[in-house]
Amino acid sequence: MEYRYKPDRHIDVMDMVTLFGAGNRYPLAAYAIGYGIPFILDNGASVIEMAANSDFDGILRHVISDVEATAALYEKWQKNVSGLG
């Protein structure tokens, strides 16, 4: 099994933005708001309802929003920390 923190295959964005637990952990929505990233403000509870209603397009939109917000957060965080060194 590969080492979890080997960055060429895996980056845990939550670990990065909290400096591996040194800072507080907040939901993705909080980081998105703080960094001005467009995000569906939903804690995921609506996904249960979408699944019950077979709204797979809605689930897909929700997942895509999470992935895009996570990628944007990582990019913005990288820009911020690159100027620290």
LODRENPA-337042 format. One line per 8 residues: number of its first residue (from 1); for each residue z negated, y, x of N, C-alpha, C, O. Coordinates in pm, 1 decimal, m for minus. Atoms other than C-alpha are relative to their C-alpha. Example, Ala and Ser with C-alpha at 12.3 -4.5 7.8 and 13.67 -1.06 7.14 Angstrom:
1	0.0 m119.0 89.0 m780.0 m450.0 1230.0 0.0 120.0 90.0 m66.5 118.1 193.6; 6.0 m119.0 m82.0 m714.0 m106.0 1367.0 m73.0 109.0 m77.0 m89.9 219.8 m26.1
//
This chain:
1	0.0 m118.5 84.2 0.0 0.0 0.0 0.0 124.7 88.6 m73.6 133.1 186.9; m12.2 m122.9 m77.6 94.0 341.0 130.0 m120.0 92.7 m23.7 m176.3 96.2 m133.1; 109.9 m96.5 8.2 m173.5 604.0 201.2 29.1 104.8 m107.0 137.8 162.5 m109.9; m18.6 m89.0 115.1 m221.7 822.0 m107.7 44.4 140.9 39.0 125.5 201.5 m30.9; m25.5 m139.8 m34.7 m202.8 1154.1 74.0 114.9 17.9 97.9 127.9 124.4 158.3; m117.5 m13.4 m85.6 111.6 1085.7 274.2 103.2 84.0 m75.5 164.4 35.2 m170.5; m77.7 m93.9 82.1 312.7 1389.5 157.6 149.8 m25.5 m11.1 215.7 40.2 m91.7; m143.7 21.2 14.0 662.4 1251.4 208.7 33.0 m85.9 m121.6 150.3 m98.5 m157.1
9	m25.7 78.6 121.0 620.7 1027.2 m99.0 m82.9 44.3 m118.8 m40.2 27.7 m233.1; 90.2 m32.3 110.8 331.2 1159.3 m304.7 m74.7 129.1 29.1 m131.7 146.3 136.9; 79.7 m121.9 m8.7 177.6 1499.7 m362.9 m76.8 11.3 m129.5 m17.7 17.8 m237.3; 83.7 m18.4 117.6 m115.0 1531.8 m599.7 m25.1 150.3 m12.4 m106.3 206.9 60.9; 7.1 m145.7 13.2 m76.7 1891.4 m718.4 m141.3 45.2 m33.3 m184.8 149.6 15.1; 137.4 m37.6 31.8 m428.3 1898.4 m864.9 m85.6 0.1 126.6 m166.7 90.7 146.0; 73.5 0.6 m126.2 m570.5 1798.4 m526.4 36.7 120.6 85.1 m49.5 180.6 149.3; m44.6 m113.0 m82.4 m362.8 2066.9 m358.5 m60.0 131.1 m49.1 m114.2 207.4 30.8
17	47.4 m129.7 50.6 m461.7 2355.3 m588.0 m151.2 11.0 m0.1 m204.7 121.8 m4.0; 147.4 m4.8 m6.5 m831.5 2257.2 m577.4 m49.8 m23.2 141.4 m169.8 m38.0 164.2; 34.5 25.2 m140.4 m822.7 2205.7 m200.4 m80.6 m128.9 12.2 m187.5 m132.2 73.2; 56.7 134.5 m1.8 m906.4 1837.5 m245.6 m142.3 m3.6 m54.0 m230.3 m69.3 1.5; 128.1 3.6 68.8 m1197.0 1902.7 m478.5 m96.7 109.6 39.9 m206.4 117.4 m15.5; 89.2 m108.6 m42.6 m1345.6 2205.8 m301.4 m9.2 108.9 m107.0 m108.4 181.4 m113.7; m0.8 m100.0 107.2 m1251.2 2426.0 m598.6 m14.1 m66.5 m135.4 m13.1 m189.1 m146.6; 11.2 51.3 136.6 m1289.5 2389.3 m971.5 132.7 m57.8 m47.6 240.0 m13.2 m6.7
25	m118.2 60.8 61.7 m1048.0 2171.3 m1167.3 16.0 58.6 m139.9 m79.1 62.1 m218.0; m30.7 m54.7 131.7 m881.5 2330.1 m1469.2 121.2 m72.3 m55.9 195.4 m134.6 20.0; m120.5 62.1 57.6 m617.7 2202.3 m1713.1 127.0 67.4 52.6 123.8 182.2 96.8; m128.8 m53.1 m44.1 m253.2 2251.5 m1621.7 31.2 131.6 m68.7 85.6 222.2 m5.5; m27.7 m123.8 73.4 m227.2 2519.7 m1890.5 m68.7 120.2 65.2 m11.0 228.9 69.2; 72.4 m110.5 m64.0 m488.3 2733.1 m1711.0 72.7 46.5 126.2 86.1 166.5 150.4; m75.2 m37.0 m120.5 m293.9 2721.4 m1384.8 133.0 64.5 m37.2 175.8 160.5 26.9; m127.7 m56.8 43.7 32.6 2789.8 m1569.8 m18.4 145.0 m43.8 61.0 231.7 m7.3
33	26.6 m137.2 43.9 m116.2 3098.1 m1735.0 m29.2 88.4 120.8 24.3 198.6 132.1; 37.8 m78.3 m118.0 m266.9 3216.9 m1407.4 116.7 34.9 90.1 119.6 142.7 149.6; m116.2 m22.7 m85.3 61.8 3184.7 m1221.5 120.8 52.2 m77.7 228.0 70.3 m19.9; m110.9 m52.0 80.0 277.6 3313.2 m1508.6 112.6 m99.7 m19.9 229.8 m62.1 m21.8; m98.9 106.0 16.8 454.2 2981.5 m1559.9 14.3 m30.9 m149.2 m86.1 m53.4 m216.8; m19.4 36.5 141.2 610.7 2912.5 m1902.8 m53.1 m141.0 m24.6 m28.5 m232.3 54.3; 65.1 127.3 24.8 420.0 2627.8 m2061.6 m28.6 m15.3 m148.2 m62.0 82.7 m214.8; 37.1 28.0 138.8 366.8 2463.1 m2401.9 m152.0 m10.1 m3.7 m209.7 m103.2 52.7
41	146.5 m1.6 5.4 3.8 2549.2 m2476.7 m47.8 m104.5 m101.0 m64.6 m76.3 m219.7; 38.8 112.5 83.6 m103.6 2213.7 m2611.3 m72.9 m98.2 91.1 m25.6 m127.8 200.8; 75.5 92.7 m83.8 m363.8 1973.4 m2480.0 52.0 m142.9 m8.0 m8.8 m233.8 48.6; m58.8 133.4 11.2 m145.8 1676.5 m2565.9 m36.3 m71.8 m128.7 20.5 m176.6 m159.3; 41.5 64.8 124.1 m317.5 1595.1 m2894.5 116.3 m13.3 m98.2 121.3 m108.1 m176.5; m113.6 6.3 93.0 4.6 1669.5 m3081.5 92.9 m117.3 30.1 171.0 m158.2 m55.8; m86.0 112.7 m36.5 175.3 1385.2 m2893.1 m33.7 m121.5 m86.2 55.2 m198.8 m121.9; 40.0 111.6 86.0 m25.4 1135.1 m3098.6 68.7 11.6 m135.8 120.3 m86.4 m189.6
49	m65.3 m22.9 128.9 108.1 1291.3 m3417.6 151.0 m19.3 11.2 213.4 m78.2 m77.1; m144.3 17.0 m19.5 462.0 1305.0 m3277.6 36.1 m147.7 8.2 137.4 m189.9 m47.5; m26.6 143.7 m11.4 442.3 934.3 m3188.7 m11.3 m67.6 m135.7 70.7 m152.7 m170.2; 17.9 58.4 134.0 311.8 846.0 m3535.3 118.5 31.5 m90.1 152.8 m47.2 m178.3; m115.7 m42.2 80.3 608.8 1036.1 m3683.1 133.2 m35.7 66.3 239.2 8.4 21.9; m120.3 39.2 m75.1 856.0 882.2 m3436.8 80.3 120.4 48.9 203.1 114.8 56.4; m64.9 m121.4 m51.3 932.1 1232.0 m3303.7 11.9 m10.5 152.0 m57.5 58.9 226.2; m13.9 25.3 m142.0 1046.4 1109.0 m2965.8 63.1 118.4 74.0 38.0 137.7 193.0
57	m54.6 m120.7 m61.9 1245.3 1426.5 m2899.4 m112.5 99.4 28.2 m112.4 165.2 132.3; 114.9 m87.6 m20.8 922.8 1624.7 m2941.5 m84.5 m44.9 117.4 m130.9 37.3 196.5; 75.9 53.8 m113.5 742.1 1395.0 m2699.0 73.8 29.0 130.0 12.9 67.7 229.7; m80.9 m27.9 m118.0 1026.8 1433.1 m2453.0 m11.7 146.7 41.0 m28.2 176.7 159.2; 14.1 m142.9 m30.8 1009.6 1814.4 m2478.0 m137.2 28.6 61.8 m148.3 106.8 156.1; 135.4 m20.1 m51.4 634.1 1799.8 m2418.1 m11.1 m49.0 144.9 m65.5 20.9 230.3; 7.2 56.8 m134.9 666.5 1575.9 m2111.7 81.6 83.7 97.7 36.7 110.3 209.3; m83.7 m83.4 m86.9 950.5 1784.4 m1968.0 m71.6 131.0 31.3 m67.5 178.0 145.0
65	74.7 m123.5 m22.3 738.8 2098.2 m2013.9 m109.9 m20.7 104.4 m128.7 63.1 192.6; 105.1 30.5 m98.0 451.9 1936.2 m1821.6 57.0 m15.7 140.8 2.4 37.7 237.3; m61.1 24.0 m131.3 680.0 1822.6 m1539.3 51.0 130.8 59.2 28.6 158.4 177.0; m51.0 m127.8 m50.1 850.7 2162.0 m1511.1 m112.7 93.2 41.8 m102.4 160.7 144.2; 113.4 m85.4 m33.5 517.0 2345.0 m1513.9 m68.2 m48.4 127.1 m109.5 32.7 210.0; 61.6 55.0 m120.8 375.0 2110.5 m1249.9 83.5 33.1 123.3 29.1 72.1 226.6; m89.1 m31.6 m112.2 678.7 2159.9 m1024.9 m5.9 148.5 33.4 m11.2 185.0 150.8; 6.3 m145.1 m23.0 667.4 2539.4 m1070.0 m133.8 38.9 61.9 m138.9 124.9 149.9
73	131.5 m27.5 m57.0 294.0 2543.0 m996.5 m2.1 m37.1 147.4 m51.4 39.9 229.9; m3.5 42.3 m140.0 347.5 2348.8 m675.6 79.8 99.8 84.5 35.7 139.5 192.3; m82.9 m94.6 m75.3 626.7 2583.0 m564.6 m71.9 133.2 19.6 m71.1 187.7 130.0; 70.8 m127.8 m12.6 422.5 2896.8 m637.0 m121.3 m13.9 90.0 m150.1 76.4 168.6; 116.6 23.1 m83.4 113.6 2749.8 m473.1 42.3 m9.1 146.8 m23.2 47.5 234.3; m50.8 11.7 m138.0 315.7 2657.9 m161.9 31.9 138.1 57.3 m0.8 166.0 172.6; m32.1 m135.1 m48.3 442.9 3017.4 m135.4 m126.4 77.5 31.5 m131.5 150.2 130.7; 124.9 m72.2 m22.0 89.3 3152.6 m165.2 m72.6 m46.4 125.2 m121.8 36.6 201.7
81	75.4 49.9 m115.7 m66.4 2927.0 98.0 78.6 8.3 129.6 18.8 9.1 237.2; m78.1 m6.2 m123.5 222.6 2947.8 343.9 m25.7 130.4 74.8 m8.4 136.0 196.5; 29.3 m127.5 m65.6 127.2 3309.0 414.1 m139.8 7.5 57.7 m174.9 108.0 119.5; 138.4 m2.5 m48.9 m231.8 3216.0 502.4 m13.1 m40.8 145.2 m110.4 m5.3 211.7; 13.4 54.6 m136.0 m160.1 3045.7 833.3 62.5 78.1 100.2 58.0 42.5 218.0
//
